[in-house]
Amino acid sequence: MRVGWRWTSPGYGFALVVAAIALLSVACASEVSEGQGTLPADTQANLLPNVDFVGYLYFNPSTSSTVDVRRFLPSGGAEVLPPEKSESVEVSSATILTATEGDIAAMLEFVSVEDAQRVHELYGEYPEDAAIWSKLDSSTVEVVRGSSEWAQSIRDKLDTTTADTSTIITISEKSPQSWALMTNLPTSENDPPVAAGLISPDDKLIEDIETNVGVDLSDLDIAFGNIGAQRLAFAIYGDVPIDISQEIDFRFLTLHDVGMVIVAQTGYPGFALSFLVKTIAGRIGMETIELGSANARYLETEHAHVVLKNKGSLIYAALADDRRDAEQLMLRALADRPDVPDRPDGR
């Protein structure tokens, strides 16, 4: 699944958090009001193909990131680049879209035309049955992996000479409510996120988590019924520049001091959501902690520290390699929200 680099499954902690948020998001969601959240530079102006998607990631740190070229090669790639040979390129930004079928598309912006040309050449090393399509446009490489109608639609839109909203669009134009949700991420002008995006849990989320994580969530599944597709916004924070030469998993959080904040809109009023947070957090083993003048829910997993908290009808989760960092991320998310009660309780 390599189009630029692989973003592997975030693991146990992330799975539990997504499960909890999805379960809390099953009520008919009301409209989200725009917030003042800080996003990566040019997020609102960033253009993407006008297609529906399951996942969206916009990566744009304040400086370029070094990427090992093996990230762009078929698995192994030793016949193209011997293991002893080191080669890297500089990526300035990346837009990644994913589909239900598992297909993926990316628009990769490089610091130099030469780096873009090199990566475009590497995509040419994939066998035909890999269904990899790429296009070079100055310092940008556009790549699509997959053979579905979705993948073909993106190829058609990227390959056209007509640039209008039928082919290329901003995230705020494509989905105003998703954009509004993203703007409810933390305000952090002095420490902007390196990436932000959207994900949509599907109706098999609980089953997948039970199978892959080994956590029994059947009571929650019965209580809430089928989980409809619900969009979650997230932001990733970390030191820059980022050297993306290794697998991007929870070990990456440790190496690069990276944290994540997730936010979702629910249709529950704040008092009801507070009660549900307490109930569901208890089911998955989270403890109650004091965070500033409010209560929050906390869980230490094998891979990350997780803090869960609602603000009105919004539900937030913060994940980091260190508990203090996770708490600080949550406090940042709560800081500009006057609707957070002192004890949202249910104690």
C-alpha positions in Angstrom: 0.0 0.0 0.0 2.9 2.3 -0.8 2.1 5.5 -2.6 4.5 7.8 -0.8 5.0 6.2 2.5 2.9 3.7 4.5 0.8 4.9 7.4 0.3 1.6 9.3 -2.5 0.8 11.6 -2.1 2.9 14.7 -2.8 0.0 16.9 -4.6 -0.9 20.1 -5.0 2.6 21.6 -6.2 4.2 18.5 -8.6 1.3 17.7 -10.2 1.6 21.2 -10.5 5.4 20.8 -12.1 5.2 17.4 -14.5 2.5 18.7 -15.5 4.7 21.6 -15.9 7.8 19.5 -17.9 5.9 16.8 -20.2 4.5 19.4 -20.8 7.9 20.8 -21.6 9.2 17.4 -24.5 7.0 16.4 -27.2 9.6 17.2 -28.3 11.8 14.3 -25.5 14.4 14.2 -26.5 18.0 14.3 -24.7 20.6 12.2 -21.2 21.5 13.4 -20.4 25.2 13.9 -17.0 26.3 12.6 -14.3 26.7 15.3 -10.9 28.5 15.4 -8.7 25.4 15.2 -5.2 25.6 13.8 -4.6 23.4 10.8 -1.5 22.9 8.6 -0.7 25.8 6.3 -2.9 26.1 3.2 -5.3 23.3 4.3 -8.4 25.3 3.2 -6.8 26.2 -0.1 -5.4 22.7 -0.8 -7.0 21.2 -3.9 -8.0 17.5 -4.3 -9.9 15.5 -6.8 -13.7 15.9 -6.6 -14.5 12.4 -5.5 -16.1 10.8 -2.4 -13.6 9.3 0.0 -13.3 7.3 3.2 -10.1 8.9 4.5 -8.3 12.2 3.8 -4.9 13.3 5.0 -3.1 16.6 4.3 0.5 16.6 5.4 2.2 20.0 5.4 4.7 20.7 8.1 6.5 24.1 8.3 9.6 22.6 6.6 10.3 19.8 4.2 10.6 16.2 5.3 13.2 13.7 4.3 11.7 10.5 2.8 13.7 7.4 2.0 13.0 6.5 -1.7 12.3 2.9 -0.7 8.9 4.3 0.4 8.1 4.6 -3.3 9.3 1.2 -4.4 7.5 -2.2 -4.6 8.0 -4.2 -1.4 11.7 -4.9 -1.1 12.8 -3.1 -4.2 16.4 -4.5 -3.9 16.6 -5.1 -7.6 16.0 -1.3 -8.2 18.0 0.1 -5.2 20.5 -2.2 -3.5 20.0 -2.3 0.4 23.5 -0.7 0.9 22.6 2.3 -1.2 21.0 5.2 0.6 18.8 7.7 -1.3 16.2 10.2 -0.1 14.0 13.0 -1.4 12.5 16.1 0.2 8.7 16.2 0.4 7.1 19.6 1.2 3.4 18.4 1.3 1.2 15.5 0.5 -2.5 14.9 0.1 -3.8 11.4 0.5 -7.3 10.0 -0.2 -8.5 6.5 0.5 -11.6 4.5 -0.7 -13.7 1.8 0.8 -12.2 -0.7 -1.6 -8.7 -0.1 -0.2 -7.6 2.0 -3.2 -5.6 5.1 -2.6 -4.6 8.3 -4.3 -1.9 10.8 -3.4 -0.7 14.2 -4.6 2.9 14.5 -3.5 4.7 17.9 -3.7 8.5 17.8 -3.7 11.0 20.5 -3.0 12.7 20.1 -6.4 11.7 19.0 -9.8 14.5 16.5 -9.7 13.1 14.7 -6.7 9.7 14.6 -8.3 11.2 13.1 -11.5 13.1 10.5 -9.5 9.9 9.3 -7.6 7.9 9.3 -10.9 10.6 7.0 -12.3 10.4 4.7 -9.3 6.6 4.3 -9.8 7.5 3.0 -13.2 9.2 0.0 -11.6 5.9 -1.4 -10.4 4.6 -4.4 -12.3 1.5 -3.9 -14.4 -0.7 -6.0 -12.2 0.0 -3.6 -9.3 -2.4 -1.1 -10.9 -0.3 1.9 -10.2 -0.8 5.1 -12.3 1.3 8.2 -11.8 1.6 11.6 -13.5 4.5 14.1 -13.2 3.6 17.8 -13.2 6.7 19.9 -12.5 7.5 19.3 -8.8 4.3 17.3 -8.1 3.7 13.6 -8.6 0.1 12.4 -8.7 -0.4 8.7 -8.1 -3.4 6.4 -7.9 -3.3 2.7 -6.8 -6.2 0.5 -7.6 -8.5 -0.7 -10.4 -11.9 0.2 -9.0 -14.3 2.7 -10.5 -13.2 5.1 -7.8 -9.6 4.8 -8.8 -10.4 5.3 -12.5 -12.5 8.3 -11.7 -9.6 10.0 -9.9 -7.2 9.1 -12.8 -9.7 10.8 -15.2 -9.9 13.9 -13.0 -6.2 14.2 -12.6 -5.5 13.5 -16.2 -7.8 16.2 -17.6 -6.7 19.6 -18.9 -9.9 21.1 -17.5 -9.5 22.5 -14.0 -12.9 23.4 -12.5 -14.9 22.3 -9.5 -16.2 19.2 -11.4 -12.6 17.8 -11.3 -10.6 19.7 -8.6 -12.1 21.1 -5.4 -11.1 22.2 -1.8 -12.1 20.2 1.2 -14.3 23.1 2.4 -16.2 23.1 -0.9 -16.4 19.3 -1.0 -17.8 18.9 2.5 -18.6 22.0 4.4 -19.6 20.0 7.5 -16.4 18.0 7.4 -14.4 21.2 7.1 -16.3 22.7 10.1 -15.4 19.6 12.1 -11.7 20.0 11.3 -11.9 23.7 12.4 -12.9 22.4 15.9 -9.5 20.8 16.4 -7.2 22.6 18.9 -6.1 26.2 18.4 -2.2 26.1 18.4 -0.8 28.9 16.3 2.7 28.5 17.9 2.7 24.8 17.4 0.6 23.9 14.3 -0.1 20.3 13.4 2.1 18.7 10.8 -0.9 16.9 9.3 -4.7 16.8 9.6 -7.5 14.9 8.0 -10.7 12.9 8.2 -11.6 9.3 8.6 -15.0 7.4 8.4 -15.5 4.4 10.6 -17.7 1.8 8.8 -20.4 -0.4 10.2 -18.0 -3.3 10.7 -15.8 -1.3 13.1 -16.8 -3.1 16.3 -16.4 -6.5 14.7 -13.0 -5.6 13.3 -11.8 -4.3 16.7 -13.0 -7.3 18.5 -11.2 -9.6 16.0 -8.0 -7.7 15.8 -7.6 -6.3 19.3 -9.3 -9.0 21.3 -11.5 -6.6 23.3 -15.1 -7.7 23.9 -17.4 -4.8 22.8 -20.4 -6.9 22.1 -22.5 -5.2 24.9 -21.8 -1.8 23.3 -22.7 -3.1 19.8 -26.0 -4.5 21.1 -26.8 -1.3 23.0 -26.2 1.1 20.2 -27.0 -1.1 17.2 -25.5 -0.7 13.8 -22.9 2.1 13.7 -23.5 4.3 10.7 -20.6 5.9 8.8 -19.5 8.8 10.9 -16.7 11.2 10.1 -13.9 11.9 12.5 -11.4 14.8 12.2 -7.8 14.5 13.4 -4.6 16.4 13.7 -1.1 15.1 14.2 1.5 17.1 16.1 5.2 16.6 16.1 8.7 18.2 16.0 9.9 19.3 12.5 11.7 18.5 10.4 10.5 14.9 10.3 12.7 12.2 8.9 10.3 9.6 7.4 12.7 6.8 6.8 11.1 4.2 9.0 7.7 2.6 9.4 5.1 5.1 10.5 3.5 3.3 13.5 3.3 3.9 17.2 7.1 3.5 17.5 7.1 6.6 15.2 5.3 8.5 18.1 8.2 7.7 20.4 11.0 8.6 18.0 9.5 11.9 16.8 7.5 13.0 19.9 4.3 12.9 17.9 0.8 13.2 19.3 -2.7 13.1 17.9 -6.1 14.7 18.6 -9.3 13.3 17.3 -12.7 15.1 17.3 -16.2 13.9 16.3 -19.6 15.5 16.4 -22.5 13.6 18.0 -26.2 14.3 18.2 -26.3 14.1 22.0 -26.6 17.1 24.2 -23.6 17.7 26.5 -25.1 16.3 29.7 -26.2 13.1 27.9 -22.9 12.7 26.2 -21.0 13.1 29.5 -23.0 10.2 30.9 -22.3 8.0 27.8 -18.6 8.9 28.0 -18.5 7.6 31.6 -20.4 4.4 30.7 -18.4 3.6 27.6 -15.1 4.5 29.0 -15.8 2.2 32.0 -16.6 -0.6 29.6 -13.2 -0.3 27.9 -11.2 0.1 31.1 -10.6 3.9 31.2 -10.1 5.6 34.6 -11.4 9.0 35.6 -8.7 11.6 36.0 -8.8 15.3 36.9 -7.7 17.5 34.0 -7.7 21.2 34.9 -11.0 21.9 36.5 -12.8 19.1 34.8 -12.9 15.3 34.7 -11.5 13.3 31.7 -11.1 9.6 31.0 -7.6 8.0 30.7 -6.2 4.7 29.4 -2.6 3.5 29.2 -2.2 1.0 26.4 0.8 -1.0 25.2 1.4 1.7 22.5 0.1 5.0 23.7 -1.6 7.1 26.4 -5.2 8.0 25.6 -7.3 10.8 27.1 -11.0 11.1 26.3 -13.3 14.1 27.0 -16.5 15.6 25.6 -17.2 19.3 25.1 -20.8 19.8 24.6 -21.8 17.5 21.7 -18.2 17.1 20.5 -16.1 14.2 21.7 -12.3 14.5 21.8 -9.5 12.0 22.2 -5.8 12.8 22.6 -3.1 10.2 22.1 0.6 10.4 22.8 3.6 8.3 23.8 3.7 10.1 27.2 0.8 10.7 29.5 1.7 14.3 30.2 1.8 15.0 26.5 -1.6 13.4 26.0 -3.0 15.5 28.8 -1.5 18.7 27.4 -3.0 18.0 24.0 -6.4 17.6 25.6 -6.0 20.8 27.6 -5.2 22.6 24.4 -8.4 21.2 22.8 -10.4 22.3 25.8 -8.8 25.7 26.2 -10.9 27.7 23.7 -14.2 26.0 24.6 -16.3 27.9 27.2 -19.0 25.2 27.2 -16.9 22.7 29.2 -18.4 22.2 32.7 -16.3 21.9 35.8 -17.6 18.4 36.4 -19.2 16.8 33.4 -19.7 14.1 35.5 -21.6 11.3 36.0 -19.6 10.5 39.1 
